[in-house]
Amino acid sequence: FSYRFVSNWKTATQFLSQMINLRGLIVSGASLLSLVVTAPTAFVSAQFVQDHQHTYFDPIEYHFSSQALTVVPPPEGGELNEYAFVANMKPQDILDRQFTRPLIVKLKPNMPADKAFDFNWGKTYYFADEMGGSATQTHLYARDIHHVDFGDGNAGYIICGKVTNGKVLQTDAGSFLLLTDLDGNSLKFMVYSGIKELNSVVPTKGNVNRPGFVAVGTHTKQQGKREYDTAAYLSVDIDLSPICNSVTEGKWPNTVNSVVPTSSTFKKVIQHGQDNFAMVGHSTKNPTSCKRRDTDILVSVKSQKCSTIASFHYGRGTSSDAYNEEFGMSLGEYKLGSGKGLVITGRVKQTKLSCTDSFNPTYEDGFIMRLNNALNLKYFQRFD
């Protein structure tokens, strides 16, 4: 592939952040039972073993959708990291493939070559009252998984995602966090009805942070007769009880004295330095306008207590004949653990400006960008 340097970007623009009231709907851990999914249900195909690849699939029907992978430190006496990933599936045995639930799959190390990433175990989850065969008509869509070290010799996983209700027509019902032990057994499950979805989650660590988690996603707000999304940030204790939460939305140039509809979301969060958290997503100005729509990369750094250290967005403006849209999808520290600089990846799209027709993109490519310590742009490269 080739790359291009994209110039003539708008100056980074400060974002507005505000606290919101979060109504948390708690579902106790006891009401969510974890059941083992046996090896035949998560069948392994090892035809690509020479490249250390396995394909996991349902031998009856294809109902798996992989979402995220986490590294699992080696067990006591071991030397090689293991892995776990979370997927979405529609269990057959109780729910008859009508409702989506998370599936955790634990993998063995990537060595030796003839057993790389071998299947260890898999588990999915049901509510207690579904054991009799009747489903609650609740879908749980997992988005991210992260290994958790509880610091007392125990460990586990934290999963985040989206909740919807309904068998055919699904309606938003909030977001969820699911905490399990290292064997995938549920310890705590909580639904946050005030947040539309949680896309990414990490455990907290550092000198001033207390044990817990931060997660990012989307909150829906009412603006006039329309609903718009704002980027959501949630901080919780180790028992998943909320500490605080906030939303972030764009403040666009030349719109200081006017109300401009925006739609924003966070897609990924990481620990940034010792005590803070960095996140990336995107924000769209005038999302329903055929002439003025504009989407930028959204970047923010926050503390566990939801204070905003810095927030900016980056991108090229909509031109006279084209939409120029940039979407931040993932990020990492430029120097791991240093809190100095960020590297961001995502996708960039240009589409012909039109109010009457829908055109295929002129291009839709990947990008990588680097920000310095002050979140100023160092470089941006597009790959096609």
TORKOL-4160 file (C-alpha; in steps of 0.2 Angstrom, whole numbers, padded with zeros to 4 digits, m for minus):
384
<pt num="1" X="0000" Y="0000" Z="0000"/>
<pt num="2" X="0005" Y="0018" Z="m0002"/>
<pt num="3" X="0003" Y="0033" Z="0010"/>
<pt num="4" X="m0001" Y="0051" Z="0008"/>
<pt num="5" X="0003" Y="0065" Z="0020"/>
<pt num="6" X="m0013" Y="0075" Z="0023"/>
<pt num="7" X="m0010" Y="0094" Z="0025"/>
<pt num="8" X="m0022" Y="0109" Z="0027"/>
<pt num="9" X="m0030" Y="0103" Z="0043"/>
<pt num="10" X="m0040" Y="0113" Z="0054"/>
<pt num="11" X="m0031" Y="0119" Z="0070"/>
<pt num="12" X="m0035" Y="0108" Z="0085"/>
<pt num="13" X="m0051" Y="0114" Z="0093"/>
<pt num="14" X="m0056" Y="0113" Z="0111"/>
<pt num="15" X="m0070" Y="0102" Z="0116"/>
<pt num="16" X="m0084" Y="0105" Z="0129"/>
<pt num="17" X="m0085" Y="0093" Z="0143"/>
<pt num="18" X="m0099" Y="0092" Z="0156"/>
<pt num="19" X="m0105" Y="0081" Z="0170"/>
<pt num="20" X="m0121" Y="0072" Z="0168"/>
<pt num="21" X="m0133" Y="0063" Z="0180"/>
<pt num="22" X="m0131" Y="0044" Z="0178"/>
<pt num="23" X="m0146" Y="0033" Z="0182"/>
<pt num="24" X="m0138" Y="0016" Z="0186"/>
<pt num="25" X="m0149" Y="0001" Z="0184"/>
<pt num="26" X="m0141" Y="m0013" Z="0195"/>
<pt num="27" X="m0143" Y="m0031" Z="0190"/>
<pt num="28" X="m0135" Y="m0041" Z="0204"/>
<pt num="29" X="m0122" Y="m0054" Z="0200"/>
<pt num="30" X="m0132" Y="m0068" Z="0207"/>
<pt num="31" X="m0145" Y="m0066" Z="0193"/>
<pt num="32" X="m0133" Y="m0069" Z="0179"/>
<pt num="33" X="m0127" Y="m0087" Z="0178"/>
<pt num="34" X="m0112" Y="m0092" Z="0168"/>
<pt num="35" X="m0113" Y="m0108" Z="0159"/>
<pt num="36" X="m0099" Y="m0118" Z="0150"/>
<pt num="37" X="m0099" Y="m0119" Z="0132"/>
<pt num="38" X="m0092" Y="m0135" Z="0127"/>
<pt num="39" X="m0078" Y="m0137" Z="0115"/>
<pt num="40" X="m0089" Y="m0144" Z="0101"/>
<pt num="41" X="m0099" Y="m0128" Z="0101"/>
<pt num="42" X="m0083" Y="m0117" Z="0099"/>
<pt num="43" X="m0075" Y="m0129" Z="0086"/>
<pt num="44" X="m0057" Y="m0125" Z="0081"/>
<pt num="45" X="m0050" Y="m0126" Z="0063"/>
<pt num="46" X="m0032" Y="m0126" Z="0063"/>
<pt num="47" X="m0029" Y="m0126" Z="0044"/>
<pt num="48" X="m0018" Y="m0110" Z="0046"/>
<pt num="49" X="m0007" Y="m0116" Z="0060"/>
<pt num="50" X="0009" Y="m0113" Z="0051"/>
<pt num="51" X="0004" Y="m0094" Z="0052"/>
<pt num="52" X="m0001" Y="m0096" Z="0071"/>
<pt num="53" X="m0019" Y="m0094" Z="0066"/>
<pt num="54" X="m0035" Y="m0103" Z="0071"/>
<pt num="55" X="m0053" Y="m0101" Z="0065"/>
<pt num="56" X="m0066" Y="m0103" Z="0078"/>
<pt num="57" X="m0084" Y="m0106" Z="0072"/>
<pt num="58" X="m0101" Y="m0113" Z="0077"/>
<pt num="59" X="m0102" Y="m0131" Z="0068"/>
<pt num="60" X="m0121" Y="m0129" Z="0067"/>
<pt num="61" X="m0123" Y="m0111" Z="0061"/>
<pt num="62" X="m0112" Y="m0096" Z="0060"/>
<pt num="63" X="m0118" Y="m0085" Z="0074"/>
<pt num="64" X="m0101" Y="m0079" Z="0081"/>
<pt num="65" X="m0095" Y="m0061" Z="0079"/>
<pt num="66" X="m0077" Y="m0058" Z="0087"/>
<pt num="67" X="m0075" Y="m0041" Z="0096"/>
<pt num="68" X="m0059" Y="m0039" Z="0106"/>
<pt num="69" X="m0044" Y="m0049" Z="0112"/>
<pt num="70" X="m0034" Y="m0047" Z="0128"/>
<pt num="71" X="m0017" Y="m0054" Z="0134"/>
<pt num="72" X="m0018" Y="m0065" Z="0149"/>
<pt num="73" X="m0001" Y="m0066" Z="0159"/>
<pt num="74" X="0006" Y="m0084" Z="0161"/>
<pt num="75" X="0000" Y="m0095" Z="0175"/>
<pt num="76" X="0011" Y="m0098" Z="0190"/>
<pt num="77" X="0026" Y="m0108" Z="0184"/>
<pt num="78" X="0022" Y="m0103" Z="0166"/>
<pt num="79" X="0033" Y="m0093" Z="0154"/>
<pt num="80" X="0021" Y="m0089" Z="0139"/>
<pt num="81" X="0007" Y="m0077" Z="0139"/>
<pt num="82" X="m0011" Y="m0084" Z="0135"/>
<pt num="83" X="m0025" Y="m0075" Z="0127"/>
<pt num="84" X="m0044" Y="m0073" Z="0129"/>
<pt num="85" X="m0056" Y="m0065" Z="0117"/>
<pt num="86" X="m0074" Y="m0060" Z="0118"/>
<pt num="87" X="m0087" Y="m0063" Z="0104"/>
<pt num="88" X="m0106" Y="m0061" Z="0102"/>
<pt num="89" X="m0116" Y="m0076" Z="0099"/>
<pt num="90" X="m0134" Y="m0082" Z="0099"/>
<pt num="91" X="m0135" Y="m0098" Z="0111"/>
<pt num="92" X="m0145" Y="m0112" Z="0105"/>
<pt num="93" X="m0148" Y="m0123" Z="0120"/>
<pt num="94" X="m0159" Y="m0111" Z="0130"/>
<pt num="95" X="m0162" Y="m0096" Z="0120"/>
<pt num="96" X="m0164" Y="m0105" Z="0103"/>
<pt num="97" X="m0153" Y="m0092" Z="0094"/>
<pt num="98" X="m0165" Y="m0078" Z="0097"/>
<pt num="99" X="m0155" Y="m0067" Z="0108"/>
<pt num="100" X="m0137" Y="m0061" Z="0108"/>
<pt num="101" X="m0125" Y="m0064" Z="0122"/>
<pt num="102" X="m0106" Y="m0062" Z="0126"/>
<pt num="103" X="m0095" Y="m0077" Z="0123"/>
<pt num="104" X="m0078" Y="m0078" Z="0132"/>
<pt num="105" X="m0065" Y="m0089" Z="0123"/>
<pt num="106" X="m0049" Y="m0093" Z="0133"/>
<pt num="107" X="m0034" Y="m0098" Z="0122"/>
<pt num="108" X="m0018" Y="m0106" Z="0126"/>
<pt num="109" X="m0001" Y="m0099" Z="0121"/>
<pt num="110" X="0005" Y="m0096" Z="0103"/>
<pt num="111" X="0018" Y="m0109" Z="0106"/>
<pt num="112" X="0023" Y="m0123" Z="0101"/>
<pt num="113" X="0019" Y="m0120" Z="0083"/>
<pt num="114" X="0008" Y="m0136" Z="0081"/>
<pt num="115" X="m0003" Y="m0130" Z="0096"/>
<pt num="116" X="m0003" Y="m0112" Z="0094"/>
<pt num="117" X="m0018" Y="m0103" Z="0101"/>
<pt num="118" X="m0027" Y="m0120" Z="0105"/>
<pt num="119" X="m0044" Y="m0119" Z="0113"/>
<pt num="120" X="m0045" Y="m0119" Z="0132"/>
<pt num="121" X="m0063" Y="m0115" Z="0136"/>
<pt num="122" X="m0077" Y="m0105" Z="0132"/>
<pt num="123" X="m0092" Y="m0098" Z="0142"/>
<pt num="124" X="m0108" Y="m0088" Z="0138"/>
<pt num="125" X="m0121" Y="m0081" Z="0150"/>
<pt num="126" X="m0139" Y="m0082" Z="0154"/>
<pt num="127" X="m0150" Y="m0074" Z="0166"/>
<pt num="128" X="m0157" Y="m0084" Z="0181"/>
<pt num="129" X="m0175" Y="m0085" Z="0175"/>
<pt num="130" X="m0170" Y="m0091" Z="0158"/>
<pt num="131" X="m0165" Y="m0108" Z="0165"/>
<pt num="132" X="m0182" Y="m0114" Z="0163"/>
<pt num="133" X="m0181" Y="m0111" Z="0144"/>
<pt num="134" X="m0190" Y="m0094" Z="0143"/>
<pt num="135" X="m0179" Y="m0079" Z="0137"/>
<pt num="136" X="m0179" Y="m0062" Z="0145"/>
<pt num="137" X="m0179" Y="m0054" Z="0127"/>
<pt num="138" X="m0163" Y="m0045" Z="0132"/>
<pt num="139" X="m0148" Y="m0044" Z="0121"/>
<pt num="140" X="m0130" Y="m0041" Z="0127"/>
<pt num="141" X="m0118" Y="m0035" Z="0114"/>
<pt num="142" X="m0100" Y="m0036" Z="0120"/>
<pt num="143" X="m0088" Y="m0023" Z="0113"/>
<pt num="144" X="m0072" Y="m0025" Z="0123"/>
<pt num="145" X="m0063" Y="m0037" Z="0136"/>
<pt num="146" X="m0048" Y="m0033" Z="0147"/>
<pt num="147" X="m0038" Y="m0044" Z="0159"/>
<pt num="148" X="m0039" Y="m0038" Z="0177"/>
<pt num="149" X="m0026" Y="m0041" Z="0191"/>
<pt num="150" X="m0035" Y="m0039" Z="0207"/>
<pt num="151" X="m0019" Y="m0038" Z="0216"/>
<pt num="152" X="m0022" Y="m0051" Z="0229"/>
<pt num="153" X="m0017" Y="m0066" Z="0219"/>
<pt num="154" X="m0033" Y="m0067" Z="0210"/>
<pt num="155" X="m0037" Y="m0061" Z="0192"/>
<pt num="156" X="m0052" Y="m0060" Z="0180"/>
<pt num="157" X="m0059" Y="m0051" Z="0165"/>
<pt num="158" X="m0070" Y="m0035" Z="0163"/>
<pt num="159" X="m0081" Y="m0034" Z="0148"/>
<pt num="160" X="m0091" Y="m0019" Z="0142"/>
<pt num="161" X="m0105" Y="m0018" Z="0129"/>
<pt num="162" X="m0123" Y="m0013" Z="0124"/>
<pt num="163" X="m0140" Y="m0018" Z="0130"/>
<pt num="164" X="m0156" Y="m0019" Z="0119"/>
<pt num="165" X="m0173" Y="m0026" Z="0123"/>
<pt num="166" X="m0185" Y="m0035" Z="0111"/>
<pt num="167" X="m0186" Y="m0050" Z="0100"/>
<pt num="168" X="m0188" Y="m0043" Z="0083"/>
<pt num="169" X="m0188" Y="m0024" Z="0085"/>
<pt num="170" X="m0174" Y="m0020" Z="0097"/>
<pt num="171" X="m0174" Y="m0004" Z="0108"/>
<pt num="172" X="m0159" Y="0003" Z="0117"/>
<pt num="173" X="m0159" Y="m0001" Z="0135"/>
<pt num="174" X="m0142" Y="0005" Z="0141"/>
<pt num="175" X="m0124" Y="m0002" Z="0143"/>
<pt num="176" X="m0116" Y="m0015" Z="0154"/>
<pt num="177" X="m0101" Y="m0020" Z="0163"/>
<pt num="178" X="m0098" Y="m0038" Z="0167"/>
<pt num="179" X="m0084" Y="m0044" Z="0179"/>
<pt num="180" X="m0079" Y="m0062" Z="0179"/>
<pt num="181" X="m0065" Y="m0072" Z="0188"/>
<pt num="182" X="m0051" Y="m0080" Z="0178"/>
<pt num="183" X="m0062" Y="m0095" Z="0174"/>
<pt num="184" X="m0075" Y="m0084" Z="0166"/>
<pt num="185" X="m0088" Y="m0086" Z="0180"/>
<pt num="186" X="m0098" Y="m0070" Z="0183"/>
<pt num="187" X="m0094" Y="m0060" Z="0199"/>
<pt num="188" X="m0104" Y="m0044" Z="0195"/>
<pt num="189" X="m0115" Y="m0037" Z="0182"/>
<pt num="190" X="m0122" Y="m0020" Z="0180"/>
<pt num="191" X="m0132" Y="m0011" Z="0168"/>
<pt num="192" X="m0131" Y="0008" Z="0166"/>
<pt num="193" X="m0147" Y="0014" Z="0158"/>
<pt num="194" X="m0140" Y="0032" Z="0156"/>
<pt num="195" X="m0127" Y="0027" Z="0144"/>
<pt num="196" X="m0132" Y="0021" Z="0126"/>
<pt num="197" X="m0116" Y="0010" Z="0124"/>
<pt num="198" X="m0099" Y="0006" Z="0131"/>
<pt num="199" X="m0086" Y="0003" Z="0118"/>
<pt num="200" X="m0070" Y="0001" Z="0128"/>
<pt num="201" X="m0065" Y="m0002" Z="0146"/>
<pt num="202" X="m0048" Y="m0003" Z="0156"/>
<pt num="203" X="m0044" Y="m0007" Z="0174"/>
<pt num="204" X="m0037" Y="0008" Z="0184"/>
<pt num="205" X="m0020" Y="0009" Z="0191"/>
<pt num="206" X="m0008" Y="0022" Z="0197"/>
<pt num="207" X="m0003" Y="0032" Z="0212"/>
<pt num="208" X="m0019" Y="0041" Z="0216"/>
<pt num="209" X="m0032" Y="0030" Z="0208"/>
<pt num="210" X="m0042" Y="0018" Z="0218"/>
<pt num="211" X="m0046" Y="0001" Z="0211"/>
<pt num="212" X="m0059" Y="0001" Z="0198"/>
<pt num="213" X="m0062" Y="0003" Z="0179"/>
<pt num="214" X="m0065" Y="0017" Z="0167"/>
<pt num="215" X="m0076" Y="0014" Z="0151"/>
<pt num="216" X="m0080" Y="0025" Z="0136"/>
<pt num="217" X="m0094" Y="0025" Z="0124"/>
<pt num="218" X="m0110" Y="0035" Z="0119"/>
<pt num="219" X="m0123" Y="0044" Z="0128"/>
<pt num="220" X="m0139" Y="0051" Z="0119"/>
<pt num="221" X="m0146" Y="0068" Z="0122"/>
<pt num="222" X="m0161" Y="0077" Z="0117"/>
<pt num="223" X="m0159" Y="0093" Z="0107"/>
<pt num="224" X="m0175" Y="0101" Z="0101"/>
<pt num="225" X="m0185" Y="0087" Z="0093"/>
<pt num="226" X="m0170" Y="0077" Z="0088"/>
<pt num="227" X="m0159" Y="0065" Z="0098"/>
<pt num="228" X="m0140" Y="0067" Z="0096"/>
<pt num="229" X="m0125" Y="0057" Z="0103"/>
<pt num="230" X="m0112" Y="0063" Z="0115"/>
<pt num="231" X="m0096" Y="0055" Z="0119"/>
<pt num="232" X="m0098" Y="0046" Z="0136"/>
<pt num="233" X="m0085" Y="0043" Z="0150"/>
<pt num="234" X="m0089" Y="0032" Z="0165"/>
<pt num="235" X="m0078" Y="0029" Z="0180"/>
<pt num="236" X="m0083" Y="0015" Z="0192"/>
<pt num="237" X="m0077" Y="0006" Z="0208"/>
<pt num="238" X="m0071" Y="m0012" Z="0208"/>
<pt num="239" X="m0089" Y="m0017" Z="0212"/>
<pt num="240" X="m0095" Y="m0008" Z="0196"/>
<pt num="241" X="m0103" Y="0006" Z="0207"/>
<pt num="242" X="m0102" Y="0023" Z="0198"/>
<pt num="243" X="m0089" Y="0035" Z="0204"/>
<pt num="244" X="m0093" Y="0049" Z="0191"/>
<pt num="245" X="m0097" Y="0051" Z="0173"/>
<pt num="246" X="m0096" Y="0065" Z="0160"/>
<pt num="247" X="m0100" Y="0068" Z="0142"/>
<pt num="248" X="m0089" Y="0077" Z="0128"/>
<pt num="249" X="m0095" Y="0086" Z="0113"/>
<pt num="250" X="m0088" Y="0098" Z="0100"/>
<pt num="251" X="m0085" Y="0116" Z="0100"/>
<pt num="252" X="m0083" Y="0121" Z="0082"/>
<pt num="253" X="m0075" Y="0137" Z="0075"/>
<pt num="254" X="m0086" Y="0151" Z="0070"/>
<pt num="255" X="m0101" Y="0144" Z="0080"/>
<pt num="256" X="m0098" Y="0152" Z="0097"/>
<pt num="257" X="m0115" Y="0161" Z="0098"/>
<pt num="258" X="m0125" Y="0148" Z="0089"/>
<pt num="259" X="m0131" Y="0131" Z="0094"/>
<pt num="260" X="m0124" Y="0118" Z="0082"/>
<pt num="261" X="m0130" Y="0100" Z="0083"/>
<pt num="262" X="m0116" Y="0088" Z="0086"/>
<pt num="263" X="m0115" Y="0069" Z="0087"/>
<pt num="264" X="m0100" Y="0062" Z="0096"/>
<pt num="265" X="m0093" Y="0045" Z="0103"/>
<pt num="266" X="m0078" Y="0038" Z="0111"/>
<pt num="267" X="m0072" Y="0021" Z="0103"/>
<pt num="268" X="m0056" Y="0017" Z="0113"/>
<pt num="269" X="m0048" Y="0021" Z="0130"/>
<pt num="270" X="m0031" Y="0017" Z="0137"/>
<pt num="271" X="m0021" Y="0021" Z="0153"/>
<pt num="272" X="m0011" Y="0036" Z="0150"/>
<pt num="273" X="0004" Y="0038" Z="0161"/>
<pt num="274" X="0003" Y="0034" Z="0179"/>
<pt num="275" X="m0014" Y="0041" Z="0184"/>
<pt num="276" X="m0024" Y="0047" Z="0168"/>
<pt num="277" X="m0034" Y="0040" Z="0154"/>
<pt num="278" X="m0033" Y="0044" Z="0135"/>
<pt num="279" X="m0048" Y="0041" Z="0123"/>
<pt num="280" X="m0052" Y="0043" Z="0105"/>
<pt num="281" X="m0067" Y="0043" Z="0094"/>
<pt num="282" X="m0075" Y="0055" Z="0083"/>
<pt num="283" X="m0087" Y="0070" Z="0083"/>
<pt num="284" X="m0099" Y="0076" Z="0069"/>
<pt num="285" X="m0105" Y="0094" Z="0066"/>
<pt num="286" X="m0123" Y="0095" Z="0058"/>
<pt num="287" X="m0124" Y="0076" Z="0056"/>
<pt num="288" X="m0141" Y="0078" Z="0047"/>
<pt num="289" X="m0136" Y="0092" Z="0035"/>
<pt num="290" X="m0132" Y="0088" Z="0017"/>
<pt num="291" X="m0121" Y="0103" Z="0015"/>
<pt num="292" X="m0113" Y="0107" Z="0032"/>
<pt num="293" X="m0109" Y="0090" Z="0039"/>
<pt num="294" X="m0091" Y="0088" Z="0045"/>
<pt num="295" X="m0083" Y="0074" Z="0055"/>
<pt num="296" X="m0067" Y="0075" Z="0065"/>
<pt num="297" X="m0056" Y="0064" Z="0076"/>
<pt num="298" X="m0060" Y="0067" Z="0094"/>
<pt num="299" X="m0046" Y="0065" Z="0108"/>
<pt num="300" X="m0047" Y="0068" Z="0126"/>
<pt num="301" X="m0037" Y="0065" Z="0142"/>
<pt num="302" X="m0047" Y="0063" Z="0159"/>
<pt num="303" X="m0044" Y="0058" Z="0177"/>
<pt num="304" X="m0053" Y="0044" Z="0186"/>
<pt num="305" X="m0063" Y="0057" Z="0194"/>
<pt num="306" X="m0069" Y="0063" Z="0177"/>
<pt num="307" X="m0060" Y="0079" Z="0177"/>
<pt num="308" X="m0054" Y="0084" Z="0159"/>
<pt num="309" X="m0036" Y="0087" Z="0157"/>
<pt num="310" X="m0037" Y="0091" Z="0138"/>
<pt num="311" X="m0049" Y="0088" Z="0124"/>
<pt num="312" X="m0047" Y="0092" Z="0105"/>
<pt num="313" X="m0053" Y="0087" Z="0088"/>
<pt num="314" X="m0043" Y="0086" Z="0072"/>
<pt num="315" X="m0048" Y="0085" Z="0054"/>
<pt num="316" X="m0050" Y="0093" Z="0037"/>
<pt num="317" X="m0066" Y="0103" Z="0034"/>
<pt num="318" X="m0080" Y="0100" Z="0022"/>
<pt num="319" X="m0075" Y="0108" Z="0006"/>
<pt num="320" X="m0086" Y="0115" Z="m0008"/>
<pt num="321" X="m0088" Y="0099" Z="m0017"/>
<pt num="322" X="m0083" Y="0085" Z="m0004"/>
<pt num="323" X="m0086" Y="0078" Z="0013"/>
<pt num="324" X="m0069" Y="0075" Z="0022"/>
<pt num="325" X="m0072" Y="0064" Z="0037"/>
<pt num="326" X="m0060" Y="0057" Z="0049"/>
<pt num="327" X="m0065" Y="0043" Z="0062"/>
<pt num="328" X="m0053" Y="0039" Z="0077"/>
<pt num="329" X="m0054" Y="0020" Z="0081"/>
<pt num="330" X="m0039" Y="0016" Z="0092"/>
<pt num="331" X="m0024" Y="0023" Z="0101"/>
<pt num="332" X="m0008" Y="0020" Z="0111"/>
<pt num="333" X="0005" Y="0029" Z="0120"/>
<pt num="334" X="0020" Y="0034" Z="0109"/>
<pt num="335" X="0031" Y="0028" Z="0123"/>
<pt num="336" X="0022" Y="0015" Z="0133"/>
<pt num="337" X="0018" Y="0020" Z="0151"/>
<pt num="338" X="0026" Y="0037" Z="0149"/>
<pt num="339" X="0011" Y="0048" Z="0147"/>
<pt num="340" X="0020" Y="0057" Z="0133"/>
<pt num="341" X="0012" Y="0058" Z="0116"/>
<pt num="342" X="m0001" Y="0047" Z="0107"/>
<pt num="343" X="m0002" Y="0037" Z="0092"/>
<pt num="344" X="m0019" Y="0036" Z="0084"/>
<pt num="345" X="m0026" Y="0025" Z="0070"/>
<pt num="346" X="m0043" Y="0025" Z="0061"/>
<pt num="347" X="m0051" Y="0028" Z="0045"/>
<pt num="348" X="m0053" Y="0043" Z="0033"/>
<pt num="349" X="m0066" Y="0045" Z="0020"/>
<pt num="350" X="m0070" Y="0058" Z="0006"/>
<pt num="351" X="m0087" Y="0058" Z="m0002"/>
<pt num="352" X="m0094" Y="0069" Z="m0016"/>
<pt num="353" X="m0105" Y="0083" Z="m0008"/>
<pt num="354" X="m0123" Y="0080" Z="m0013"/>
<pt num="355" X="m0140" Y="0083" Z="m0006"/>
<pt num="356" X="m0149" Y="0072" Z="m0019"/>
<pt num="357" X="m0139" Y="0057" Z="m0021"/>
<pt num="358" X="m0128" Y="0045" Z="m0012"/>
<pt num="359" X="m0111" Y="0042" Z="m0019"/>
<pt num="360" X="m0098" Y="0029" Z="m0016"/>
<pt num="361" X="m0083" Y="0037" Z="m0007"/>
<pt num="362" X="m0069" Y="0045" Z="m0018"/>
<pt num="363" X="m0058" Y="0035" Z="m0006"/>
<pt num="364" X="m0060" Y="0027" Z="0011"/>
<pt num="365" X="m0043" Y="0023" Z="0019"/>
<pt num="366" X="m0034" Y="0020" Z="0035"/>
<pt num="367" X="m0023" Y="0033" Z="0044"/>
<pt num="368" X="m0010" Y="0034" Z="0057"/>
<pt num="369" X="m0007" Y="0051" Z="0067"/>
<pt num="370" X="0005" Y="0056" Z="0081"/>
<pt num="371" X="0002" Y="0069" Z="0094"/>
<pt num="372" X="0015" Y="0076" Z="0105"/>
<pt num="373" X="0014" Y="0079" Z="0124"/>
<pt num="374" X="0003" Y="0094" Z="0122"/>
<pt num="375" X="m0009" Y="0085" Z="0110"/>
<pt num="376" X="m0002" Y="0095" Z="0095"/>
<pt num="377" X="m0002" Y="0086" Z="0078"/>
<pt num="378" X="0016" Y="0079" Z="0074"/>
<pt num="379" X="0011" Y="0070" Z="0058"/>
<pt num="380" X="m0004" Y="0062" Z="0049"/>
<pt num="381" X="m0003" Y="0049" Z="0035"/>
<pt num="382" X="m0016" Y="0041" Z="0025"/>
<pt num="383" X="m0014" Y="0023" Z="0018"/>
<pt num="384" X="m0023" Y="0016" Z="0003"/>
